Amino acid sequence: MSITMVMLFVAACGEAPDTVQTPASVCVDVPNGAYFQVVDGRLLAITQSQLDENERPAETVRRIGATLAGMGYPWVSLDWDGQVATVSGLALDENTRSDAFIAAKSAFEADPVAGISVQRVVNEMSVRDPVGAIAVRLSNELASEGYSWLRVEMTGRVATLIGTAPTRDMKELAYRAGRNLVESDLSAGEMINIVVDAVSVRGNGNPVGTTLIGMSADPSAAECEAAYAAIMEANEVSFFAGESIIANESARLLDAVTGVSLLCEAFSVEIAGYVPADTSSELALDLSQRRASAVKDYLMAYGANPEQLTARGYGLPDLDADEARRREDGAIEFIVRPETN
């Protein structure tokens, strides 16, 4: 067997008569068991024994790994001790796991170095949980729409949109695109009750939903209390003056609160309402109760357990001076109670 070498492009000699060879072409014999590598700009024939002698297992792994990445499996990790190849990584689903293993096994068996000595290819890949797989798929879809910096995190019945936008306008576009995608997706739609905004803007502070990032699906009472407190620390639920109607500007704040409530269903939560200090004392108790109930209704509308929540109005603040000043515009607070049975 021989080849034609032209500017590092390889073609077999003795091809069909209409094959044209340039004057600079050179036909060389290729002995059995030889392979080719480019060395210092030249295409050189190298025997199998030379490959085995010169190449370390790590180099074999890098070469095969690059091949698999080009096939769409960049997440696959390889180990090779000269005899046994181990394939690991976190596959999106069972079909992807199977396809990736077949590709890796074939790559090892066809490799000029590993192919003659590989005895076994072991599959140690695992599969993402269904919720995690959906989140990855949705994140990939957002990336394909131009939001490569935006990802979806799904925990329990809560989806959190996470990322850092270059501008406020881009944040709004990304948030709407992410929310629409989650809510319209057939698989996610069956699992998710609320989509929380944790999309920040470059150079600005943390968004209201930051607290939910990484929050577990089974938090402790202390974690739940801390989550409510972190969300409400610098935020207040806004109402129309003298009314119990929640202002639109508080929707994303209450979305985040709803997310915590959905994750903290093992505990009872009291929604405590206070009204501004200038409210008539005759109206204060009733208004604070109606506002606390309005917040409870919002949370229930997105799936929070009504048996978990208690709404109670406390009227005017009756606390020390610092607390009174903090509540001079009214407030909604969330108090975690002992576990429910």
Protein Blocks (a to p, Z undefined) as FASTA:
>chain_A
ZZddeehiacdehiafklccdfkbccddddehiacddeehiacdddfklmmmmpcfklmm
mmmmmmmmmnopakbccddehjaccdedjdfblmlmmmmmmmmmmmmmmpmklmmmombd
cdfbdcddfklmmmmmmmmmmmmnopambccddehjbccdedddfbfklmmmmmmmmmmm
mmmpmklmmmpmbdcdfbdcehiacdfklmmgopafbdcfklmmmmmmmmmmmgccddde
hiabdcfklmmmmmmmmmmmmmmmmbccdddddddfkbcfklmmmmmmmmmmmmmmmmmm
nopafklpccddebjadddfklmmmmmnopaddddddddZZ
